[in-house]
C-alpha cells in the first residue's frame, strides 16, 4: 500500500529553493514512480494564490490521480483552534495548525513540511500529538521531505 503524504505549501515552494531543491525533487520523483500519493488541501490552494507563478502552477505538471484532495472542515478548524488554545503554537500559526489538523483527521501516513519553526519541530510535534490523543485522534507523523526520500546503497 502506497504511503499517503500530506504536503504543505513549503514543500511545493521547496522545489524551487536551492536549500531544499534536491530532497524535494527526490520526493516528487517518488510520487511519479507511483511509490506514494500526495494529499493536498484547499488550504494549500489558497496559500499558493500569492506564490510566484512557477510555484503556483507546479502541481499542475503532475497527473491529478497522483493526489488525494481534501477540504478544510469544521472539525479541522476546531482541532486547529485547540492546538492554539493549548499553546502548542501561537495564534500567528493558525494556518499551520489547520494543515496539521486536516492531516490528522484524514489519517495520512505522514505530513511533510520544510517549516521547522512551527511544524517539523519535536516540541511542537509532541504538543500536537498530546492534543490529538487527548481528543481521541491518532498521532500524526511529521517529517521533512529529506526524511521521506529513498537513499540508495552506495
Short mmCIF file of the C-alpha atoms (twelve columns), coordinates in Angstrom:
data_MODEL
# 
_entry.id   MODEL 
# 
loop_
_atom_site.group_PDB 
_atom_site.id 
_atom_site.type_symbol 
_atom_site.label_atom_id 
_atom_site.label_alt_id 
_atom_site.label_comp_id 
_atom_site.label_asym_id 
_atom_site.label_seq_id 
_atom_site.Cartn_x 
_atom_site.Cartn_y 
_atom_site.Cartn_z 
_atom_site.pdbx_PDB_model_num 
ATOM 1   C CA . UNK A 1   0.000   0.000  0.000   1 
ATOM 2   C CA . UNK A 2   1.349   3.400  -1.007  1 
ATOM 3   C CA . UNK A 3   2.118   5.967  1.646   1 
ATOM 4   C CA . UNK A 4   -0.217  8.960  1.790   1 
ATOM 5   C CA . UNK A 5   1.882   12.069 2.381   1 
ATOM 6   C CA . UNK A 6   0.189   15.369 3.176   1 
ATOM 7   C CA . UNK A 7   2.248   18.219 1.754   1 
ATOM 8   C CA . UNK A 8   2.036   21.824 2.828   1 
ATOM 9   C CA . UNK A 9   2.950   24.912 0.839   1 
ATOM 10  C CA . UNK A 10  6.607   24.813 1.889   1 
ATOM 11  C CA . UNK A 11  7.070   21.507 0.041   1 
ATOM 12  C CA . UNK A 12  5.755   22.953 -3.219  1 
ATOM 13  C CA . UNK A 13  7.940   26.037 -2.802  1 
ATOM 14  C CA . UNK A 14  10.891  23.871 -1.759  1 
ATOM 15  C CA . UNK A 15  11.066  22.532 -5.303  1 
ATOM 16  C CA . UNK A 16  12.413  25.946 -6.352  1 
ATOM 17  C CA . UNK A 17  14.527  26.765 -3.293  1 
ATOM 18  C CA . UNK A 18  18.232  25.939 -3.538  1 
ATOM 19  C CA . UNK A 19  18.408  24.808 0.091   1 
ATOM 20  C CA . UNK A 20  15.535  22.308 -0.274  1 
ATOM 21  C CA . UNK A 21  15.550  21.571 -4.019  1 
ATOM 22  C CA . UNK A 22  17.352  18.204 -4.134  1 
ATOM 23  C CA . UNK A 23  15.334  16.471 -1.418  1 
ATOM 24  C CA . UNK A 24  12.083  17.964 -2.703  1 
ATOM 25  C CA . UNK A 25  12.803  16.791 -6.257  1 
ATOM 26  C CA . UNK A 26  13.533  13.304 -4.912  1 
ATOM 27  C CA . UNK A 27  10.209  13.275 -3.050  1 
ATOM 28  C CA . UNK A 28  8.369   14.306 -6.228  1 
ATOM 29  C CA . UNK A 29  10.242  11.533 -8.079  1 
ATOM 30  C CA . UNK A 30  8.765   9.035  -5.606  1 
ATOM 31  C CA . UNK A 31  5.365   10.473 -6.489  1 
ATOM 32  C CA . UNK A 32  5.965   9.989  -10.214 1 
ATOM 33  C CA . UNK A 33  7.336   6.470  -9.632  1 
ATOM 34  C CA . UNK A 34  3.982   5.553  -8.003  1 
ATOM 35  C CA . UNK A 35  5.575   4.888  -4.613  1 
ATOM 36  C CA . UNK A 36  3.458   7.477  -2.778  1 
ATOM 37  C CA . UNK A 37  0.361   9.660  -3.047  1 
ATOM 38  C CA . UNK A 38  0.293   13.300 -2.097  1 
ATOM 39  C CA . UNK A 39  -2.629  14.503 -0.034  1 
ATOM 40  C CA . UNK A 40  -3.323  18.161 -0.829  1 
ATOM 41  C CA . UNK A 41  -5.897  20.536 0.599   1 
ATOM 42  C CA . UNK A 42  -7.947  23.531 -0.406  1 
ATOM 43  C CA . UNK A 43  -5.852  25.447 2.154   1 
ATOM 44  C CA . UNK A 44  -2.749  24.680 0.079   1 
ATOM 45  C CA . UNK A 45  -4.573  26.033 -2.981  1 
ATOM 46  C CA . UNK A 46  -5.399  29.251 -1.125  1 
ATOM 47  C CA . UNK A 47  -1.828  29.711 0.088   1 
ATOM 48  C CA . UNK A 48  -0.453  29.188 -3.410  1 
ATOM 49  C CA . UNK A 49  -2.551  32.035 -4.844  1 
ATOM 50  C CA . UNK A 50  0.040   34.593 -3.709  1 
ATOM 51  C CA . UNK A 51  3.063   32.468 -4.610  1 
ATOM 52  C CA . UNK A 52  5.242   33.125 -7.657  1 
ATOM 53  C CA . UNK A 53  3.747   31.741 -10.882 1 
ATOM 54  C CA . UNK A 54  6.143   28.778 -11.179 1 
ATOM 55  C CA . UNK A 55  5.342   27.701 -7.590  1 
ATOM 56  C CA . UNK A 56  1.613   28.354 -8.016  1 
ATOM 57  C CA . UNK A 57  1.442   26.198 -11.149 1 
ATOM 58  C CA . UNK A 58  3.933   23.493 -10.162 1 
ATOM 59  C CA . UNK A 59  1.404   20.845 -9.122  1 
ATOM 60  C CA . UNK A 60  -0.331  21.200 -12.486 1 
ATOM 61  C CA . UNK A 61  2.688   19.410 -14.011 1 
ATOM 62  C CA . UNK A 62  1.586   16.154 -12.388 1 
ATOM 63  C CA . UNK A 63  -1.395  13.908 -13.190 1 
ATOM 64  C CA . UNK A 64  -4.421  14.521 -10.966 1 
ATOM 65  C CA . UNK A 65  -4.544  10.835 -9.983  1 
ATOM 66  C CA . UNK A 66  -1.291  11.287 -8.018  1 
ATOM 67  C CA . UNK A 67  -3.166  13.405 -5.487  1 
ATOM 68  C CA . UNK A 68  -5.911  12.908 -2.962  1 
ATOM 69  C CA . UNK A 69  -7.734  16.199 -2.399  1 
ATOM 70  C CA . UNK A 70  -9.190  17.095 0.995   1 
ATOM 71  C CA . UNK A 71  -11.044 20.127 2.307   1 
ATOM 72  C CA . UNK A 72  -10.918 22.189 5.457   1 
ATOM 73  C CA . UNK A 73  -13.874 21.143 7.615   1 
ATOM 74  C CA . UNK A 74  -15.431 22.480 10.788  1 
ATOM 75  C CA . UNK A 75  -13.849 19.535 12.630  1 
ATOM 76  C CA . UNK A 76  -10.377 20.535 11.382  1 
ATOM 77  C CA . UNK A 77  -10.970 24.183 12.284  1 
ATOM 78  C CA . UNK A 78  -11.915 23.177 15.850  1 
ATOM 79  C CA . UNK A 79  -8.896  20.888 16.204  1 
ATOM 80  C CA . UNK A 80  -6.564  23.620 14.900  1 
ATOM 81  C CA . UNK A 81  -8.075  26.114 17.331  1 
ATOM 82  C CA . UNK A 82  -7.449  23.643 20.152  1 
ATOM 83  C CA . UNK A 83  -3.736  23.454 19.261  1 
ATOM 84  C CA . UNK A 84  -3.589  27.222 19.720  1 
ATOM 85  C CA . UNK A 85  -5.718  27.238 22.887  1 
ATOM 86  C CA . UNK A 86  -3.345  24.628 24.341  1 
ATOM 87  C CA . UNK A 87  -0.404  26.889 23.366  1 
ATOM 88  C CA . UNK A 88  1.307   24.329 21.142  1 
ATOM 89  C CA . UNK A 89  1.976   27.364 18.929  1 
ATOM 90  C CA . UNK A 90  0.821   30.977 18.884  1 
ATOM 91  C CA . UNK A 91  -2.142  32.498 17.048  1 
ATOM 92  C CA . UNK A 92  0.030   33.511 14.111  1 
ATOM 93  C CA . UNK A 93  0.448   29.804 13.285  1 
ATOM 94  C CA . UNK A 94  -3.252  29.162 12.676  1 
ATOM 95  C CA . UNK A 95  -2.760  28.085 9.045   1 
ATOM 96  C CA . UNK A 96  -0.016  25.646 10.071  1 
ATOM 97  C CA . UNK A 97  -2.364  24.209 12.693  1 
ATOM 98  C CA . UNK A 98  -5.069  23.778 10.092  1 
ATOM 99  C CA . UNK A 99  -2.704  21.773 7.879   1 
ATOM 100 C CA . UNK A 100 -1.846  19.532 10.827  1 
ATOM 101 C CA . UNK A 101 -5.494  19.152 11.828  1 
ATOM 102 C CA . UNK A 102 -6.561  18.149 8.305   1 
ATOM 103 C CA . UNK A 103 -3.722  15.644 8.049   1 
ATOM 104 C CA . UNK A 104 -4.651  14.227 11.460  1 
ATOM 105 C CA . UNK A 105 -8.355  13.902 10.712  1 
ATOM 106 C CA . UNK A 106 -7.671  12.254 7.339   1 
ATOM 107 C CA . UNK A 107 -5.208  9.846  8.965   1 
ATOM 108 C CA . UNK A 108 -2.389  10.422 6.499   1 
ATOM 109 C CA . UNK A 109 0.749   8.384  6.960   1 
ATOM 110 C CA . UNK A 110 2.906   11.474 7.343   1 
ATOM 111 C CA . UNK A 111 2.778   15.255 6.960   1 
ATOM 112 C CA . UNK A 112 5.738   16.672 5.042   1 
ATOM 113 C CA . UNK A 113 6.920   20.229 5.575   1 
ATOM 114 C CA . UNK A 114 10.019  22.405 5.440   1 
ATOM 115 C CA . UNK A 115 8.624   24.597 8.255   1 
ATOM 116 C CA . UNK A 116 10.982  23.779 11.111  1 
ATOM 117 C CA . UNK A 117 9.755   26.536 13.411  1 
ATOM 118 C CA . UNK A 118 6.083   25.631 13.729  1 
ATOM 119 C CA . UNK A 119 5.622   22.173 12.205  1 
ATOM 120 C CA . UNK A 120 8.720   19.927 11.906  1 
ATOM 121 C CA . UNK A 121 9.814   20.641 15.454  1 
ATOM 122 C CA . UNK A 122 9.997   17.939 18.121  1 
ATOM 123 C CA . UNK A 123 8.463   20.026 20.911  1 
ATOM 124 C CA . UNK A 124 5.624   21.171 18.650  1 
ATOM 125 C CA . UNK A 125 5.013   17.624 17.361  1 
ATOM 126 C CA . UNK A 126 4.729   16.395 20.958  1 
ATOM 127 C CA . UNK A 127 2.231   19.175 21.620  1 
ATOM 128 C CA . UNK A 128 0.103   18.396 18.551  1 
ATOM 129 C CA . UNK A 129 0.079   14.707 19.419  1 
ATOM 130 C CA . UNK A 130 -0.753  15.357 23.059  1 
ATOM 131 C CA . UNK A 131 -3.871  17.250 21.956  1 
ATOM 132 C CA . UNK A 132 -4.685  14.593 19.334  1 
ATOM 133 C CA . UNK A 133 -4.515  11.716 21.798  1 
ATOM 134 C CA . UNK A 134 -6.496  13.552 24.465  1 
ATOM 135 C CA . UNK A 135 -9.276  14.244 21.940  1 
ATOM 136 C CA . UNK A 136 -9.341  10.698 20.571  1 
ATOM 137 C CA . UNK A 137 -7.388  11.232 17.362  1 
ATOM 138 C CA . UNK A 138 -4.363  9.228  16.279  1 
ATOM 139 C CA . UNK A 139 -0.858  10.597 16.494  1 
ATOM 140 C CA . UNK A 140 0.416   12.446 13.441  1 
ATOM 141 C CA . UNK A 141 3.822   11.667 11.963  1 
ATOM 142 C CA . UNK A 142 5.552   14.889 10.845  1 
ATOM 143 C CA . UNK A 143 8.804   14.903 8.869   1 
ATOM 144 C CA . UNK A 144 10.786  16.981 6.418   1 
ATOM 145 C CA . UNK A 145 10.903  15.740 2.813   1 
ATOM 146 C CA . UNK A 146 14.548  14.835 3.465   1 
ATOM 147 C CA . UNK A 147 13.312  12.115 5.842   1 
ATOM 148 C CA . UNK A 148 10.937  10.722 3.213   1 
ATOM 149 C CA . UNK A 149 13.241  10.049 0.297   1 
ATOM 150 C CA . UNK A 150 14.916  6.793  -0.587  1 
ATOM 151 C CA . UNK A 151 18.649  6.763  -0.232  1 
ATOM 152 C CA . UNK A 152 20.289  4.224  -2.478  1 
ATOM 153 C CA . UNK A 153 23.015  1.986  -1.073  1 
ATOM 154 C CA . UNK A 154 26.321  3.410  -2.144  1 
# 
